[in-house]
Amino acid sequence: MLSNEDKIKIKQEIDKKVSNLTCPMCQNKKFVMADGYFNNTMQPDLKSFSIGGQGIPTIGIICNNCGFVSQHAVGVLGLLNNDKNKKDEPGK
Ligand SMILES: [Zn+2]
């Protein structure tokens, strides 16, 4: 799903900002990247569920020992480049 170019860019951005990447659960230092983005859809209230509203797109970095998933907002990593994506990013 993700291109090699996107994976390299994501890895570079995370490496720039997180030194010594370590799993907070098991202290393992090896992770794999999810092969696609997550979109955490924001809900206006807890009594209903709406699909297609604003969300926070993230990439998941998964501990290859215990499976802990660390999600990183791609907007903060500077990876939302086009106008369509910026429109969907909260606070933009
Ligand atoms: Zn772990």
PDB file of the backbone (N, CA, C, O) and the ligand in Angstrom, with CONECT records:
HET     ZN  A 101       1
ATOM      1  N   MET A   1       0.814  -1.208   0.000  1.00  0.00           N
ATOM      2  CA  MET A   1       0.000   0.000   0.000  1.00  0.00           C
ATOM      3  C   MET A   1       0.859   1.275   0.000  1.00  0.00           C
ATOM      4  O   MET A   1       0.671   2.143  -0.852  1.00  0.00           O
ATOM      5  N   LEU A   2       1.795   1.391   0.945  1.00  0.00           N
ATOM      6  CA  LEU A   2       2.672   2.569   0.946  1.00  0.00           C
ATOM      7  C   LEU A   2       3.810   2.347  -0.051  1.00  0.00           C
ATOM      8  O   LEU A   2       4.345   1.244  -0.167  1.00  0.00           O
ATOM      9  N   SER A   3       4.166   3.409  -0.763  1.00  0.00           N
ATOM     10  CA  SER A   3       5.304   3.286  -1.684  1.00  0.00           C
ATOM     11  C   SER A   3       6.601   3.269  -0.869  1.00  0.00           C
ATOM     12  O   SER A   3       6.650   3.750   0.264  1.00  0.00           O
ATOM     13  N   ASN A   4       7.636   2.711  -1.468  1.00  0.00           N
ATOM     14  CA  ASN A   4       8.942   2.724  -0.795  1.00  0.00           C
ATOM     15  C   ASN A   4       9.394   4.151  -0.515  1.00  0.00           C
ATOM     16  O   ASN A   4      10.017   4.426   0.510  1.00  0.00           O
ATOM     17  N   GLU A   5       9.073   5.060  -1.440  1.00  0.00           N
ATOM     18  CA  GLU A   5       9.439   6.473  -1.273  1.00  0.00           C
ATOM     19  C   GLU A   5       8.774   7.057  -0.018  1.00  0.00           C
ATOM     20  O   GLU A   5       9.412   7.757   0.769  1.00  0.00           O
ATOM     21  N   ASP A   6       7.485   6.756   0.150  1.00  0.00           N
ATOM     22  CA  ASP A   6       6.761   7.243   1.334  1.00  0.00           C
ATOM     23  C   ASP A   6       7.343   6.638   2.607  1.00  0.00           C
ATOM     24  O   ASP A   6       7.525   7.335   3.605  1.00  0.00           O
ATOM     25  N   LYS A   7       7.636   5.329   2.569  1.00  0.00           N
ATOM     26  CA  LYS A   7       8.192   4.673   3.763  1.00  0.00           C
ATOM     27  C   LYS A   7       9.534   5.289   4.156  1.00  0.00           C
ATOM     28  O   LYS A   7       9.804   5.506   5.337  1.00  0.00           O
ATOM     29  N   ILE A   8      10.365   5.566   3.164  1.00  0.00           N
ATOM     30  CA  ILE A   8      11.683   6.161   3.447  1.00  0.00           C
ATOM     31  C   ILE A   8      11.505   7.551   4.060  1.00  0.00           C
ATOM     32  O   ILE A   8      12.178   7.905   5.028  1.00  0.00           O
ATOM     33  N   LYS A   9      10.583   8.337   3.478  1.00  0.00           N
ATOM     34  CA  LYS A   9      10.329   9.692   3.980  1.00  0.00           C
ATOM     35  C   LYS A   9       9.818   9.647   5.430  1.00  0.00           C
ATOM     36  O   LYS A   9      10.265  10.419   6.277  1.00  0.00           O
ATOM     37  N   ILE A  10       8.894   8.748   5.695  1.00  0.00           N
ATOM     38  CA  ILE A  10       8.336   8.614   7.047  1.00  0.00           C
ATOM     39  C   ILE A  10       9.436   8.220   8.032  1.00  0.00           C
ATOM     40  O   ILE A  10       9.552   8.803   9.110  1.00  0.00           O
ATOM     41  N   LYS A  11      10.244   7.223   7.653  1.00  0.00           N
ATOM     42  CA  LYS A  11      11.321   6.767   8.532  1.00  0.00           C
ATOM     43  C   LYS A  11      12.302   7.908   8.824  1.00  0.00           C
ATOM     44  O   LYS A  11      12.740   8.085   9.961  1.00  0.00           O
ATOM     45  N   GLN A  12      12.638   8.678   7.783  1.00  0.00           N
ATOM     46  CA  GLN A  12      13.568   9.806   7.970  1.00  0.00           C
ATOM     47  C   GLN A  12      13.007  10.816   8.960  1.00  0.00           C
ATOM     48  O   GLN A  12      13.725  11.292   9.840  1.00  0.00           O
ATOM     49  N   GLU A  13      11.727  11.144   8.819  1.00  0.00           N
ATOM     50  CA  GLU A  13      11.117  12.148   9.702  1.00  0.00           C
ATOM     51  C   GLU A  13      11.052  11.651  11.147  1.00  0.00           C
ATOM     52  O   GLU A  13      11.313  12.411  12.079  1.00  0.00           O
ATOM     53  N   ILE A  14      10.703  10.375  11.332  1.00  0.00           N
ATOM     54  CA  ILE A  14      10.633   9.840  12.695  1.00  0.00           C
ATOM     55  C   ILE A  14      12.035   9.759  13.293  1.00  0.00           C
ATOM     56  O   ILE A  14      12.232  10.093  14.461  1.00  0.00           O
ATOM     57  N   ASP A  15      13.010   9.316  12.496  1.00  0.00           N
ATOM     58  CA  ASP A  15      14.394   9.232  12.980  1.00  0.00           C
ATOM     59  C   ASP A  15      14.934  10.604  13.402  1.00  0.00           C
ATOM     60  O   ASP A  15      15.705  10.712  14.356  1.00  0.00           O
ATOM     61  N   LYS A  16      14.507  11.672  12.660  1.00  0.00           N
ATOM     62  CA  LYS A  16      14.962  13.026  12.991  1.00  0.00           C
ATOM     63  C   LYS A  16      14.481  13.450  14.377  1.00  0.00           C
ATOM     64  O   LYS A  16      15.183  14.147  15.110  1.00  0.00           O
ATOM     65  N   LYS A  17      13.267  13.013  14.720  1.00  0.00           N
ATOM     66  CA  LYS A  17      12.621  13.532  15.922  1.00  0.00           C
ATOM     67  C   LYS A  17      12.640  12.592  17.109  1.00  0.00           C
ATOM     68  O   LYS A  17      12.468  13.021  18.250  1.00  0.00           O
ATOM     69  N   VAL A  18      12.848  11.310  16.847  1.00  0.00           N
ATOM     70  CA  VAL A  18      12.869  10.324  17.937  1.00  0.00           C
ATOM     71  C   VAL A  18      14.215   9.611  17.891  1.00  0.00           C
ATOM     72  O   VAL A  18      14.473   8.789  17.011  1.00  0.00           O
ATOM     73  N   SER A  19      15.060   9.942  18.852  1.00  0.00           N
ATOM     74  CA  SER A  19      16.332   9.229  18.891  1.00  0.00           C
ATOM     75  C   SER A  19      16.168   8.022  19.811  1.00  0.00           C
ATOM     76  O   SER A  19      15.420   8.071  20.788  1.00  0.00           O
ATOM     77  N   ASN A  20      16.855   6.971  19.498  1.00  0.00           N
ATOM     78  CA  ASN A  20      16.834   5.777  20.345  1.00  0.00           C
ATOM     79  C   ASN A  20      15.412   5.213  20.518  1.00  0.00           C
ATOM     80  O   ASN A  20      14.937   5.015  21.636  1.00  0.00           O
ATOM     81  N   LEU A  21      14.756   4.964  19.388  1.00  0.00           N
ATOM     82  CA  LEU A  21      13.392   4.433  19.399  1.00  0.00           C
ATOM     83  C   LEU A  21      13.337   3.131  20.204  1.00  0.00           C
ATOM     84  O   LEU A  21      13.990   2.146  19.859  1.00  0.00           O
ATOM     85  N   THR A  22      12.549   3.146  21.279  1.00  0.00           N
ATOM     86  CA  THR A  22      12.452   2.004  22.187  1.00  0.00           C
ATOM     87  C   THR A  22      10.991   1.751  22.522  1.00  0.00           C
ATOM     88  O   THR A  22      10.247   2.695  22.787  1.00  0.00           O
ATOM     89  N   CYS A  23      10.573   0.499  22.515  1.00  0.00           N
ATOM     90  CA  CYS A  23       9.192   0.163  22.844  1.00  0.00           C
ATOM     91  C   CYS A  23       8.928   0.484  24.325  1.00  0.00           C
ATOM     92  O   CYS A  23       9.673   0.031  25.194  1.00  0.00           O
ATOM     93  N   PRO A  24       7.863   1.270  24.618  1.00  0.00           N
ATOM     94  CA  PRO A  24       7.567   1.605  26.019  1.00  0.00           C
ATOM     95  C   PRO A  24       7.047   0.408  26.824  1.00  0.00           C
ATOM     96  O   PRO A  24       7.015   0.468  28.053  1.00  0.00           O
ATOM     97  N   MET A  25       6.646  -0.663  26.162  1.00  0.00           N
ATOM     98  CA  MET A  25       6.119  -1.834  26.868  1.00  0.00           C
ATOM     99  C   MET A  25       7.214  -2.851  27.183  1.00  0.00           C
ATOM    100  O   MET A  25       7.315  -3.329  28.313  1.00  0.00           O
ATOM    101  N   CYS A  26       8.037  -3.182  26.179  1.00  0.00           N
ATOM    102  CA  CYS A  26       8.989  -4.290  26.369  1.00  0.00           C
ATOM    103  C   CYS A  26      10.454  -3.868  26.170  1.00  0.00           C
ATOM    104  O   CYS A  26      11.359  -4.694  26.286  1.00  0.00           O
ATOM    105  N   GLN A  27      10.681  -2.585  25.870  1.00  0.00           N
ATOM    106  CA  GLN A  27      12.029  -2.029  25.691  1.00  0.00           C
ATOM    107  C   GLN A  27      12.770  -2.592  24.478  1.00  0.00           C
ATOM    108  O   GLN A  27      13.976  -2.388  24.337  1.00  0.00           O
ATOM    109  N   ASN A  28      12.052  -3.298  23.605  1.00  0.00           N
ATOM    110  CA  ASN A  28      12.636  -3.766  22.353  1.00  0.00           C
ATOM    111  C   ASN A  28      12.975  -2.552  21.474  1.00  0.00           C
ATOM    112  O   ASN A  28      12.354  -1.497  21.611  1.00  0.00           O
ATOM    113  N   LYS A  29      13.926  -2.691  20.601  1.00  0.00           N
ATOM    114  CA  LYS A  29      14.326  -1.565  19.760  1.00  0.00           C
ATOM    115  C   LYS A  29      14.071  -1.810  18.270  1.00  0.00           C
ATOM    116  O   LYS A  29      14.520  -1.042  17.419  1.00  0.00           O
ATOM    117  N   LYS A  30      13.344  -2.889  17.966  1.00  0.00           N
ATOM    118  CA  LYS A  30      13.070  -3.156  16.555  1.00  0.00           C
ATOM    119  C   LYS A  30      11.578  -2.993  16.257  1.00  0.00           C
ATOM    120  O   LYS A  30      10.723  -3.564  16.933  1.00  0.00           O
ATOM    121  N   PHE A  31      11.298  -2.201  15.231  1.00  0.00           N
ATOM    122  CA  PHE A  31       9.931  -1.888  14.849  1.00  0.00           C
ATOM    123  C   PHE A  31       9.738  -2.130  13.355  1.00  0.00           C
ATOM    124  O   PHE A  31      10.686  -2.080  12.572  1.00  0.00           O
ATOM    125  N   VAL A  32       8.492  -2.393  12.982  1.00  0.00           N
ATOM    126  CA  VAL A  32       8.124  -2.430  11.572  1.00  0.00           C
ATOM    127  C   VAL A  32       7.060  -1.371  11.350  1.00  0.00           C
ATOM    128  O   VAL A  32       6.338  -0.991  12.272  1.00  0.00           O
ATOM    129  N   MET A  33       6.973  -0.898  10.109  1.00  0.00           N
ATOM    130  CA  MET A  33       6.012   0.149   9.786  1.00  0.00           C
ATOM    131  C   MET A  33       4.746  -0.491   9.201  1.00  0.00           C
ATOM    132  O   MET A  33       4.837  -1.372   8.346  1.00  0.00           O
ATOM    133  N   ALA A  34       3.583  -0.057   9.653  1.00  0.00           N
ATOM    134  CA  ALA A  34       2.324  -0.517   9.058  1.00  0.00           C
ATOM    135  C   ALA A  34       2.325  -0.125   7.577  1.00  0.00           C
ATOM    136  O   ALA A  34       2.843   0.928   7.207  1.00  0.00           O
ATOM    137  N   ASP A  35       1.748  -0.972   6.750  1.00  0.00           N
ATOM    138  CA  ASP A  35       1.800  -0.742   5.307  1.00  0.00           C
ATOM    139  C   ASP A  35       0.623   0.107   4.817  1.00  0.00           C
ATOM    140  O   ASP A  35       0.067  -0.139   3.747  1.00  0.00           O
ATOM    141  N   GLY A  36       0.260   1.104   5.616  1.00  0.00           N
ATOM    142  CA  GLY A  36      -0.817   2.012   5.230  1.00  0.00           C
ATOM    143  C   GLY A  36      -1.040   2.973   6.375  1.00  0.00           C
ATOM    144  O   GLY A  36      -0.498   2.800   7.467  1.00  0.00           O
ATOM    145  N   TYR A  37      -1.854   4.003   6.109  1.00  0.00           N
ATOM    146  CA  TYR A  37      -2.127   5.002   7.137  1.00  0.00           C
ATOM    147  C   TYR A  37      -3.352   4.613   7.948  1.00  0.00           C
ATOM    148  O   TYR A  37      -4.242   3.930   7.440  1.00  0.00           O
ATOM    149  N   PHE A  38      -3.405   5.035   9.188  1.00  0.00           N
ATOM    150  CA  PHE A  38      -4.628   4.963   9.979  1.00  0.00           C
ATOM    151  C   PHE A  38      -5.273   6.344   9.900  1.00  0.00           C
ATOM    152  O   PHE A  38      -4.583   7.353   9.755  1.00  0.00           O
ATOM    153  N   ASN A  39      -6.597   6.380   9.998  1.00  0.00           N
ATOM    154  CA  ASN A  39      -7.251   7.674  10.124  1.00  0.00           C
ATOM    155  C   ASN A  39      -8.145   7.622  11.341  1.00  0.00           C
ATOM    156  O   ASN A  39      -9.188   6.968  11.331  1.00  0.00           O
ATOM    157  N   ASN A  40      -7.737   8.307  12.381  1.00  0.00           N
ATOM    158  CA  ASN A  40      -8.502   8.327  13.626  1.00  0.00           C
ATOM    159  C   ASN A  40      -9.610   9.357  13.466  1.00  0.00           C
ATOM    160  O   ASN A  40      -9.382  10.559  13.595  1.00  0.00           O
ATOM    161  N   THR A  41     -10.798   8.873  13.186  1.00  0.00           N
ATOM    162  CA  THR A  41     -11.925   9.773  12.958  1.00  0.00           C
ATOM    163  C   THR A  41     -12.363  10.399  14.273  1.00  0.00           C
ATOM    164  O   THR A  41     -12.588   9.701  15.262  1.00  0.00           O
ATOM    165  N   MET A  42     -12.480  11.715  14.272  1.00  0.00           N
ATOM    166  CA  MET A  42     -12.906  12.406  15.488  1.00  0.00           C
ATOM    167  C   MET A  42     -14.425  12.413  15.551  1.00  0.00           C
ATOM    168  O   MET A  42     -15.102  12.559  14.534  1.00  0.00           O
ATOM    169  N   GLN A  43     -14.948  12.252  16.759  1.00  0.00           N
ATOM    170  CA  GLN A  43     -16.388  12.183  16.956  1.00  0.00           C
ATOM    171  C   GLN A  43     -16.858  13.406  17.736  1.00  0.00           C
ATOM    172  O   GLN A  43     -16.239  13.793  18.728  1.00  0.00           O
ATOM    173  N   PRO A  44     -17.962  14.015  17.282  1.00  0.00           N
ATOM    174  CA  PRO A  44     -18.457  15.211  17.984  1.00  0.00           C
ATOM    175  C   PRO A  44     -19.063  14.892  19.353  1.00  0.00           C
ATOM    176  O   PRO A  44     -19.115  15.765  20.220  1.00  0.00           O
ATOM    177  N   ASP A  45     -19.517  13.664  19.557  1.00  0.00           N
ATOM    178  CA  ASP A  45     -20.029  13.276  20.871  1.00  0.00           C
ATOM    179  C   ASP A  45     -19.888  11.768  21.031  1.00  0.00           C
ATOM    180  O   ASP A  45     -19.476  11.073  20.103  1.00  0.00           O
ATOM    181  N   LEU A  46     -20.232  11.266  22.217  1.00  0.00           N
ATOM    182  CA  LEU A  46     -20.047   9.844  22.511  1.00  0.00           C
ATOM    183  C   LEU A  46     -21.294   9.006  22.251  1.00  0.00           C
ATOM    184  O   LEU A  46     -21.252   7.781  22.367  1.00  0.00           O
ATOM    185  N   LYS A  47     -22.406   9.658  21.900  1.00  0.00           N
ATOM    186  CA  LYS A  47     -23.665   8.924  21.752  1.00  0.00           C
ATOM    187  C   LYS A  47     -23.959   8.514  20.321  1.00  0.00           C
ATOM    188  O   LYS A  47     -24.898   7.759  20.072  1.00  0.00           O
ATOM    189  N   SER A  48     -23.168   9.001  19.384  1.00  0.00           N
ATOM    190  CA  SER A  48     -23.393   8.607  17.994  1.00  0.00           C
ATOM    191  C   SER A  48     -22.027   8.387  17.349  1.00  0.00           C
ATOM    192  O   SER A  48     -20.993   8.792  17.880  1.00  0.00           O
ATOM    193  N   PHE A  49     -22.056   7.737  16.197  1.00  0.00           N
ATOM    194  CA  PHE A  49     -20.805   7.483  15.490  1.00  0.00           C
ATOM    195  C   PHE A  49     -20.951   7.996  14.069  1.00  0.00           C
ATOM    196  O   PHE A  49     -21.829   7.551  13.330  1.00  0.00           O
ATOM    197  N   SER A  50     -20.100   8.924  13.690  1.00  0.00           N
ATOM    198  CA  SER A  50     -20.168   9.419  12.321  1.00  0.00           C
ATOM    199  C   SER A  50     -18.897   9.074  11.568  1.00  0.00           C
ATOM    200  O   SER A  50     -17.795   9.080  12.116  1.00  0.00           O
ATOM    201  N   ILE A  51     -19.088   8.775  10.305  1.00  0.00           N
ATOM    202  CA  ILE A  51     -17.978   8.375   9.436  1.00  0.00           C
ATOM    203  C   ILE A  51     -17.759   9.471   8.403  1.00  0.00           C
ATOM    204  O   ILE A  51     -18.720  10.023   7.867  1.00  0.00           O
ATOM    205  N   GLY A  52     -16.526   9.781   8.127  1.00  0.00           N
ATOM    206  CA  GLY A  52     -16.227  10.715   7.047  1.00  0.00           C
ATOM    207  C   GLY A  52     -15.996  12.138   7.503  1.00  0.00           C
ATOM    208  O   GLY A  52     -15.819  13.029   6.672  1.00  0.00           O
ATOM    209  N   GLY A  53     -15.993  12.372   8.791  1.00  0.00           N
ATOM    210  CA  GLY A  53     -15.712  13.719   9.279  1.00  0.00           C
ATOM    211  C   GLY A  53     -14.214  13.957   9.379  1.00  0.00           C
ATOM    212  O   GLY A  53     -13.417  13.283   8.727  1.00  0.00           O
ATOM    213  N   GLN A  54     -13.849  14.925  10.204  1.00  0.00           N
ATOM    214  CA  GLN A  54     -12.436  15.212  10.387  1.00  0.00           C
ATOM    215  C   GLN A  54     -11.738  14.055  11.090  1.00  0.00           C
ATOM    216  O   GLN A  54     -12.326  13.352  11.912  1.00  0.00           O
ATOM    217  N   GLY A  55     -10.485  13.884  10.747  1.00  0.00           N
ATOM    218  CA  GLY A  55      -9.720  12.822  11.383  1.00  0.00           C
ATOM    219  C   GLY A  55      -8.275  13.216  11.514  1.00  0.00           C
ATOM    220  O   GLY A  55      -7.842  14.240  10.985  1.00  0.00           O
ATOM    221  N   ILE A  56      -7.534  12.398  12.220  1.00  0.00           N
ATOM    222  CA  ILE A  56      -6.098  12.619  12.365  1.00  0.00           C
ATOM    223  C   ILE A  56      -5.395  11.444  11.692  1.00  0.00           C
ATOM    224  O   ILE A  56      -5.365  10.342  12.239  1.00  0.00           O
ATOM    225  N   PRO A  57      -4.826  11.678  10.499  1.00  0.00           N
ATOM    226  CA  PRO A  57      -4.117  10.590   9.830  1.00  0.00           C
ATOM    227  C   PRO A  57      -2.786  10.300  10.514  1.00  0.00           C
ATOM    228  O   PRO A  57      -2.019  11.209  10.834  1.00  0.00           O
ATOM    229  N   THR A  58      -2.533   9.019  10.729  1.00  0.00           N
ATOM    230  CA  THR A  58      -1.308   8.624  11.416  1.00  0.00           C
ATOM    231  C   THR A  58      -0.641   7.455  10.692  1.00  0.00           C
ATOM    232  O   THR A  58      -1.251   6.769   9.872  1.00  0.00           O
ATOM    233  N   ILE A  59       0.622   7.259  11.025  1.00  0.00           N
ATOM    234  CA  ILE A  59       1.327   6.063  10.588  1.00  0.00           C
ATOM    235  C   ILE A  59       1.613   5.241  11.839  1.00  0.00           C
ATOM    236  O   ILE A  59       1.955   5.791  12.886  1.00  0.00           O
ATOM    237  N   GLY A  60       1.474   3.941  11.729  1.00  0.00           N
ATOM    238  CA  GLY A  60       1.728   3.065  12.871  1.00  0.00           C
ATOM    239  C   GLY A  60       3.102   2.436  12.770  1.00  0.00           C
ATOM    240  O   GLY A  60       3.480   1.881  11.738  1.00  0.00           O
ATOM    241  N   ILE A  61       3.841   2.534  13.867  1.00  0.00           N
ATOM    242  CA  ILE A  61       5.136   1.865  13.982  1.00  0.00           C
ATOM    243  C   ILE A  61       4.925   0.757  15.021  1.00  0.00           C
ATOM    244  O   ILE A  61       4.542   1.025  16.159  1.00  0.00           O
ATOM    245  N   ILE A  62       5.178  -0.468  14.616  1.00  0.00           N
ATOM    246  CA  ILE A  62       4.793  -1.633  15.429  1.00  0.00           C
ATOM    247  C   ILE A  62       6.024  -2.344  15.980  1.00  0.00           C
ATOM    248  O   ILE A  62       6.931  -2.713  15.234  1.00  0.00           O
ATOM    249  N   CYS A  63       6.042  -2.529  17.293  1.00  0.00           N
ATOM    250  CA  CYS A  63       7.124  -3.284  17.938  1.00  0.00           C
ATOM    251  C   CYS A  63       7.089  -4.719  17.422  1.00  0.00           C
ATOM    252  O   CYS A  63       6.044  -5.369  17.464  1.00  0.00           O
ATOM    253  N   ASN A  64       8.226  -5.216  16.936  1.00  0.00           N
ATOM    254  CA  ASN A  64       8.213  -6.570  16.364  1.00  0.00           C
ATOM    255  C   ASN A  64       8.348  -7.655  17.434  1.00  0.00           C
ATOM    256  O   ASN A  64       8.437  -8.836  17.100  1.00  0.00           O
ATOM    257  N   ASN A  65       8.365  -7.272  18.712  1.00  0.00           N
ATOM    258  CA  ASN A  65       8.391  -8.254  19.786  1.00  0.00           C
ATOM    259  C   ASN A  65       7.020  -8.395  20.444  1.00  0.00           C
ATOM    260  O   ASN A  65       6.477  -9.498  20.505  1.00  0.00           O
ATOM    261  N   CYS A  66       6.449  -7.282  20.941  1.00  0.00           N
ATOM    262  CA  CYS A  66       5.189  -7.376  21.689  1.00  0.00           C
ATOM    263  C   CYS A  66       3.993  -6.848  20.903  1.00  0.00           C
ATOM    264  O   CYS A  66       2.854  -7.038  21.330  1.00  0.00           O
ATOM    265  N   GLY A  67       4.220  -6.192  19.770  1.00  0.00           N
ATOM    266  CA  GLY A  67       3.115  -5.712  18.951  1.00  0.00           C
ATOM    267  C   GLY A  67       2.575  -4.355  19.331  1.00  0.00           C
ATOM    268  O   GLY A  67       1.582  -3.905  18.760  1.00  0.00           O
ATOM    269  N   PHE A  68       3.205  -3.693  20.281  1.00  0.00           N
ATOM    270  CA  PHE A  68       2.763  -2.339  20.642  1.00  0.00           C
ATOM    271  C   PHE A  68       2.786  -1.458  19.394  1.00  0.00           C
ATOM    272  O   PHE A  68       3.753  -1.464  18.632  1.00  0.00           O
ATOM    273  N   VAL A  69       1.694  -0.695  19.197  1.00  0.00           N
ATOM    274  CA  VAL A  69       1.603   0.182  18.031  1.00  0.00           C
ATOM    275  C   VAL A  69       1.772   1.626  18.478  1.00  0.00           C
ATOM    276  O   VAL A  69       0.996   2.129  19.291  1.00  0.00           O
ATOM    277  N   SER A  70       2.783   2.284  17.946  1.00  0.00           N
ATOM    278  CA  SER A  70       3.026   3.694  18.222  1.00  0.00           C
ATOM    279  C   SER A  70       2.517   4.477  17.014  1.00  0.00           C
ATOM    280  O   SER A  70       3.018   4.315  15.901  1.00  0.00           O
ATOM    281  N   GLN A  71       1.514   5.329  17.248  1.00  0.00           N
ATOM    282  CA  GLN A  71       0.958   6.091  16.129  1.00  0.00           C
ATOM    283  C   GLN A  71       1.541   7.496  16.102  1.00  0.00           C
ATOM    284  O   GLN A  71       1.642   8.152  17.139  1.00  0.00           O
ATOM    285  N   HIS A  72       1.922   7.953  14.924  1.00  0.00           N
ATOM    286  CA  HIS A  72       2.511   9.275  14.744  1.00  0.00           C
ATOM    287  C   HIS A  72       1.690  10.044  13.713  1.00  0.00           C
ATOM    288  O   HIS A  72       1.486   9.571  12.595  1.00  0.00           O
ATOM    289  N   ALA A  73       1.220  11.233  14.095  1.00  0.00           N
ATOM    290  CA  ALA A  73       0.410  12.049  13.192  1.00  0.00           C
ATOM    291  C   ALA A  73       1.259  12.512  12.017  1.00  0.00           C
ATOM    292  O   ALA A  73       2.273  13.182  12.210  1.00  0.00           O
ATOM    293  N   VAL A  74       0.853  12.161  10.807  1.00  0.00           N
ATOM    294  CA  VAL A  74       1.663  12.496   9.636  1.00  0.00           C
ATOM    295  C   VAL A  74       1.717  14.003   9.380  1.00  0.00           C
ATOM    296  O   VAL A  74       2.657  14.495   8.756  1.00  0.00           O
ATOM    297  N   GLY A  75       0.711  14.735   9.860  1.00  0.00           N
ATOM    298  CA  GLY A  75       0.732  16.195   9.718  1.00  0.00           C
ATOM    299  C   GLY A  75       1.873  16.815  10.497  1.00  0.00           C
ATOM    300  O   GLY A  75       2.552  17.712   9.998  1.00  0.00           O
ATOM    301  N   VAL A  76       2.087  16.352  11.700  1.00  0.00           N
ATOM    302  CA  VAL A  76       3.175  16.863  12.538  1.00  0.00           C
ATOM    303  C   VAL A  76       4.531  16.498  11.932  1.00  0.00           C
ATOM    304  O   VAL A  76       5.506  17.237  12.067  1.00  0.00           O
ATOM    305  N   LEU A  77       4.572  15.357  11.271  1.00  0.00           N
ATOM    306  CA  LEU A  77       5.828  14.943  10.626  1.00  0.00           C
ATOM    307  C   LEU A  77       6.071  15.690   9.317  1.00  0.00           C
ATOM    308  O   LEU A  77       7.085  15.474   8.654  1.00  0.00           O
ATOM    309  N   GLY A  78       5.141  16.567   8.945  1.00  0.00           N
ATOM    310  CA  GLY A  78       5.313  17.370   7.729  1.00  0.00           C
ATOM    311  C   GLY A  78       5.038  16.593   6.455  1.00  0.00           C
ATOM    312  O   GLY A  78       5.574  16.913   5.394  1.00  0.00           O
ATOM    313  N   LEU A  79       4.205  15.574   6.566  1.00  0.00           N
ATOM    314  CA  LEU A  79       3.979  14.713   5.408  1.00  0.00           C
ATOM    315  C   LEU A  79       2.623  14.921   4.747  1.00  0.00           C
ATOM    316  O   LEU A  79       2.255  14.171   3.843  1.00  0.00           O
ATOM    317  N   LEU A  80       1.876  15.932   5.189  1.00  0.00           N
ATOM    318  CA  LEU A  80       0.629  16.271   4.492  1.00  0.00           C
ATOM    319  C   LEU A  80       0.945  17.409   3.542  1.00  0.00           C
ATOM    320  O   LEU A  80       1.009  18.571   3.944  1.00  0.00           O
ATOM    321  N   ASN A  81       1.139  17.067   2.289  1.00  0.00           N
ATOM    322  CA  ASN A  81       1.662  18.062   1.358  1.00  0.00           C
ATOM    323  C   ASN A  81       0.624  18.762   0.496  1.00  0.00           C
ATOM    324  O   ASN A  81       0.792  19.929   0.141  1.00  0.00           O
ATOM    325  N   ASN A  82      -0.440  18.060   0.161  1.00  0.00           N
ATOM    326  CA  ASN A  82      -1.352  18.710  -0.782  1.00  0.00           C
ATOM    327  C   ASN A  82      -2.511  19.404  -0.069  1.00  0.00           C
ATOM    328  O   ASN A  82      -2.757  19.170   1.114  1.00  0.00           O
ATOM    329  N   ASP A  83      -3.219  20.263  -0.808  1.00  0.00           N
ATOM    330  CA  ASP A  83      -4.283  21.082  -0.225  1.00  0.00           C
ATOM    331  C   ASP A  83      -5.423  20.234   0.322  1.00  0.00           C
ATOM    332  O   ASP A  83      -6.015  20.579   1.345  1.00  0.00           O
ATOM    333  N   LYS A  84      -5.733  19.134  -0.343  1.00  0.00           N
ATOM    334  CA  LYS A  84      -6.834  18.280   0.108  1.00  0.00           C
ATOM    335  C   LYS A  84      -6.528  17.744   1.510  1.00  0.00           C
ATOM    336  O   LYS A  84      -7.382  17.767   2.396  1.00  0.00           O
ATOM    337  N   ASN A  85      -5.299  17.264   1.692  1.00  0.00           N
ATOM    338  CA  ASN A  85      -4.927  16.720   3.001  1.00  0.00           C
ATOM    339  C   ASN A  85      -4.888  17.807   4.066  1.00  0.00           C
ATOM    340  O   ASN A  85      -5.295  17.574   5.204  1.00  0.00           O
ATOM    341  N   LYS A  86      -4.396  19.008   3.702  1.00  0.00           N
ATOM    342  CA  LYS A  86      -4.325  20.097   4.680  1.00  0.00           C
ATOM    343  C   LYS A  86      -5.709  20.477   5.179  1.00  0.00           C
ATOM    344  O   LYS A  86      -5.896  20.791   6.355  1.00  0.00           O
ATOM    345  N   LYS A  87      -6.682  20.446   4.265  1.00  0.00           N
ATOM    346  CA  LYS A  87      -8.045  20.791   4.634  1.00  0.00           C
ATOM    347  C   LYS A  87      -8.580  19.834   5.710  1.00  0.00           C
ATOM    348  O   LYS A  87      -9.350  20.239   6.581  1.00  0.00           O
ATOM    349  N   ASP A  88      -8.164  18.560   5.638  1.00  0.00           N
ATOM    350  CA  ASP A  88      -8.666  17.561   6.562  1.00  0.00           C
ATOM    351  C   ASP A  88      -7.899  17.534   7.876  1.00  0.00           C
ATOM    352  O   ASP A  88      -8.290  16.845   8.818  1.00  0.00           O
ATOM    353  N   GLU A  89      -6.805  18.286   7.935  1.00  0.00           N
ATOM    354  CA  GLU A  89      -5.989  18.247   9.148  1.00  0.00           C
ATOM    355  C   GLU A  89      -6.545  19.220  10.176  1.00  0.00           C
ATOM    356  O   GLU A  89      -6.682  20.408   9.882  1.00  0.00           O
ATOM    357  N   PRO A  90      -6.861  18.759  11.344  1.00  0.00           N
ATOM    358  CA  PRO A  90      -7.403  19.659  12.365  1.00  0.00           C
ATOM    359  C   PRO A  90      -6.448  20.816  12.662  1.00  0.00           C
ATOM    360  O   PRO A  90      -5.236  20.619  12.756  1.00  0.00           O
ATOM    361  N   GLY A  91      -6.984  21.988  12.803  1.00  0.00           N
ATOM    362  CA  GLY A  91      -6.160  23.140  13.151  1.00  0.00           C
ATOM    363  C   GLY A  91      -5.502  23.806  11.967  1.00  0.00           C
ATOM    364  O   GLY A  91      -4.752  24.766  12.148  1.00  0.00           O
ATOM    365  N   LYS A  92      -5.761  23.322  10.736  1.00  0.00           N
ATOM    366  CA  LYS A  92      -5.165  23.949   9.547  1.00  0.00           C
ATOM    367  C   LYS A  92      -6.233  24.678   8.744  1.00  0.00           C
ATOM    368  O   LYS A  92      -5.930  25.269   7.707  1.00  0.00           O
TER     369      LYS A  92
HETATM  370 ZN    ZN A 101       7.343  -4.078  22.529  1.00  0.00          ZN2+
END
